[in-house]
């Protein structure tokens, strides 16, 4: 089951708008902000480096391998699923553009993942949410490992307290105490 997307291929604007309109629950303003920020980053990076640099929306890069947990994962990730992913070597330049565009356009609720800081998150804990999310993009996978790689899937609420972070398929979350 693809996480939020039908394929990993690039979408033309019309298909992308349909997809993200559904994901953002028809919040057209948020969709426009997300796509504007992504496009501004790509344009700015091309101007800086002289060639195309890909900027991805996290949701475009992920696939859930256990369909029964899809809704739980979407709810848990919330707006983080729309964070932007870029190769670590372009992060510093992208951050400058990101801050400028966010300020100029008053865009909120979309993050730029600091992919330079997540290199050590290569392997999630067994039975974690991240263990059932795959990606061909190493930075997207590392980010997922970072945010949900320690959130253990439990079948029953009585199991939750056995872990420092855990969740049931019904969305009951336990963290710490």
C-alpha positions, 0 to 999 in steps of 0.5 A: 500500500502506498503511503498517500500516493498511487505511484512514486513517479512524478506527478503533473500539477493536476494529479498532484493537486488532486492527491494533496487536496485529498490529503490536506482534507481540501485545505486548498490554501495549505496545498498551495503553500506546500507546492509553492514552497517546494517549487521556490526551493527547486527554482532557488537551488537551480539558480544557485547550483546551475542544475536541477536539485530535487525537493520531495514531499515526504508523503510522495516517497513512502510506502506502508507494507501493512495496510491495517496500520495505514490510518494509524500512521497517517494520523500519527505523522500528521502534518510531518508527512508534508515535510520537505526532503532534500539531499544533505549536501543541499540542506544549508542552501535550501534552508536559506531559501526556505526561510526567505520564502516562508517569511515573504509568503507567510507559509506555516506548517511545512518543515524542511528536514535537516537530512544532515542530522539523521544519518545515524537513523538507519535501522528502526526497532523491531515492531516499530511503525517505521519497520512497516514503512519503506522508501527508496529514498534513504533520507526519507527512510532515515527521517521515518526511522527518526520520528517513528523508529522507536514507536512500537506497535501493540495489539492491545492497550495493556502492552503499551506500558512495556515500551517507552513509546508505543501505539495501538492500531486504534491510535492509543499512544503511550510515551514515557508514562 
